[in-house]
């Protein structure tokens, strides 16, 4: 069954009835996937890019075909995609990224997954959010990609949150800059799923509190802010957020104002959340990740409790 497009302002979406049959009908042959993967890797290595920067990072073996099922503008510079993943053995941990193979594009993209693993389990979909740049995969997402576009994806990355039911309870502090929110949103959504499971079944991992610090240029560049605030309101005793804007020139809406601080995330804000039970996840531009990871180390936070990933 073909994907039927439903036009909504700023959004393209597959018809709901098509989703379950799409996974079965999606076809990229094994030989096509192998050719696409090897060709893209060889050509991609001609430049310093995602494949070279992550050459030593662990990846899963599965390269799965996937089809674009939804597309939306998350901000003036960021477009989100939902992909229907064909391979039933494809899985990921909250915080990981995918190698993004595009037919006809020689460079391999590297995009963090921003959805929860639960979405993949239930609907066989993953969500990505891609910032506009001159990098060929990003250009393809913004200028060429349409509903039903077929790609291939492979999971990689050592930055993730994947607690097991018997693990000790931990608090989370998530520190995001710009599109660095993507893997941290995946972790935040996964944490919310764990809270729901605990409330409904009285079993599973018992997570502590979660505090998100998120900085962007202005409120229009704060991605997924409605989703974030919905989680804060759903779990007011467990999830909190502090949203920072560094170059705001317009009036801040009444809905956002209680959560907004004008200016950068400060060392003191983070220091106030240091404890032996807290894990810190940081993702943003290299100067930001370097600064906060170093400050945490200076305050005697164990390196095992500091996880960071830089976006380029």
Secondary structure by P-SEA (a helix, b strand, c coil): ccbbbbbccccccccccaaaaaaaaccccaaaaaaaaaaaaaaaacccccccccccbbbbccbbbbbbcbbbbccccbbbbbbbccccccccccccccccccccccbbbbbbbcccaaaaacccbbbbbbcccccaaaaaacccccccccbbbbbbbcbbbbbcccccbbbbbbbbcccccaaaaaaaaaaaaaaaaaaaccccccccbbbbbbbccccccccaaaaaaaaaaaccccbbbbbbbcccccccccccccccccccccaaaaaaaccccbbbbbbccaaaaaaaaaaaaaaccccccccccccc
